[in-house]
Amino acid sequence: MVLIGTDITLPENTRALRLEPANLYDEAVLGYDPVMDRLIYDENKVIDTLITKEEMSVEDAIEWYDYNIFGNQGDHYPIYIIPAR
């Protein structure tokens, strides 16, 4: 499976979880960890997508990301690269 808007191909038997809707969030994917079977997302791009495509304010986007996206962890959940602030 090739992720929308990327050159990243996932194995057919992957259990890696994708952020939905994939057509919006696949562009934030930086890579794939085959050992842990997890996608790697850029935190800034995910938040930017919430602001620009989901039309949230900066504050709402950060709160939504922290609680609803980053706050959910488990097997095959994505890894988020957090740039230095």
Number of C-alpha atoms within 10 A of each C-alpha: 10 12 16 15 14 13 11 15 12 19 12 8 8 12 15 19 13 18 17 9 8 13 11 16 23 22 17 22 26 18 17 19 14 12 6 14 19 21 24 19 23 19 21 15 16 22 24 19 18 21 17 12 11 12 12 16 12 14 10 14 19 20 14 16 17 13 10 10 18 15 9 11 10 6 11 16 20 24 20 18 13 10 8 4 3
